[in-house]
Amino acid sequence: MKIACFEYLARLLHIYEERRVLYGNIGVQHMPKTTSIVDFLEAGLRAESLRQKAIANNIANLETPGYRSIDVKFKELLAKALDSKGKVDLSEIKAQIYLSKQTPINSNGNDVSLEAEVGKMVKNSLLHTTYIRLINKKYRQMEMAMDVK
């Protein structure tokens, strides 16, 4: 699980670097709207925050008859936008909440599994921590470049 988080972030950083190199010597009118890795990290952080709320909501409704678990779709949307050759505007890429209808339903019509939700929470916490650490590192690099003491 931890490796998948880092593979996702490594792919995100790789795509960012490719775009930076690709658009680096071209006029401003052709550059993507988002060129800062911090913007990508902050968008991921917002999505993970929303996912944490969805997980908490699922756990709160663990015993609610007929309740269907919800999840957040962001990684797929961001990957699709980054793979496109057009402009990337993170303000237009919003995390989406959706019902996951592929989970087995128990006797009261509820599909929430405490074990699955705890697993999602652990993965989400790792991603959240990673985003925070990377953002902090970028800001420390900026401070060092400006020689802020």
N, C-alpha and C positions, 0 to 999 in steps of 0.2 A: 504494500500500500504506500509506504514511504517513498519507494523507488518511483512509482507511477507519478507522484506529486512532483518529484524533481525532474522526471522526464518531460512532463507537461511544461514546467517552468523553463527548462532548457530549450524546448522547442519554441516557446514564446520569445525567449531572448535571441535565439537564432534567427527567427523570422524578423524580429525587430532590427537586428544587425544587417540582415540582407536588405531590408527596405532602406535603412540609413545609408548603406553603401550605394544602392541603386539610385536613390534620389539625391545623393549628396552633391553632385555636380550639375544638377539640372535646376532651371529657374524655379522660383518660389511657386509660381502658378501650377506646377506639376507635382509639388510635394504633397504627401498625404497630410491631412489636417492634424494628425497626431504623429509627432516625431519623437516624443520623449518616452523613454522606458518607464519613467515614474507614472505617466498617464496610464500605461497598460497595467502597471502594478496596482495603482489605485482603483482601477475598474475591477480588477480581480478581487481586491479586498472588499469592495462594495458587494460583489456577487457572493463572496463567502459569508459576509455578514447576513445577507438575505437568506442564504442556505441554512445558516445556524438558526435563524428564526423559524424556517420551515421545519427543521428537525425538531425543535422545541415544540412546535405546534403538533407535529405527529406524535411525539411522546405524550403530550398533554391529552390527546384524544385516543390513547392506547385502548381504552375500554369502551369507547363510544360506538354503539351499534351503527353499522352502515357507513362509518367514516372511511374514506379512501386517503391513503398517504399522498403527500405532495412532495415535489422535489423542485430544484431550480436548474434551469438550462441556461448555461452561460458559456462554458468551455467550447461547446459545439458552435455557438453563434460567433464567438470571437475567432475561432479557428477558420470558420468559413469566410469571415470578413478579411482575415489576414491572408488567406489563400487567394482571394480575389486580387485582380490587378488594379482595381480602382482605389479611390480614396478611402481611408479608414477614419471614421468619425466616431469616437467612443461614446459621444453623447447620444448617438443613434442606436448603439448596441446596448440594449438593456437586458439584464437578467430576467428570465421569464419563469414564472411558477407554472408547473403543469402537474396533472394527475398521472401517476405511473400506474397504468392499468394492466401491467404484466405481472403483478405480484399476486401470490395465492391469497384467497379470501378465507378467513376462518369462519367458525360456526355462527358468529353474530354479524357477519357481513363486513367485518373490519379487516383491512389488510396490513395493519401496522405490526411490525415485528420489532420488539424491543432490542433484540440482538443486532438486527440490521441497522436500526437507527443509531445505536451506540457506535457501531462500526463507522457509519457515515459521519458521526460527530467527531470521532478520533481523526479520520481523514481530513475533515474540514478544519479541525483545529491545527493540524500540521500545515495545511496550506495557508491558513491565516497567519500562523507564526512565521512561515517562510516569506510571505508577502511583506509582513512588518519588518523582518530583518533585512530584506533586500531594499526596501524603501529607506530604512535607517542608514544602510550602507551608502546608498546614492546621496543622501543628504550629508553624510559625513565627508564623502568625496567632494561635494560642492563646497563645504566649509573649508576643507583643506586647500582647495583651489583658490579660495578667496582669502586664505590665511586668517580665518576667524579664530580668536582665542577665547 
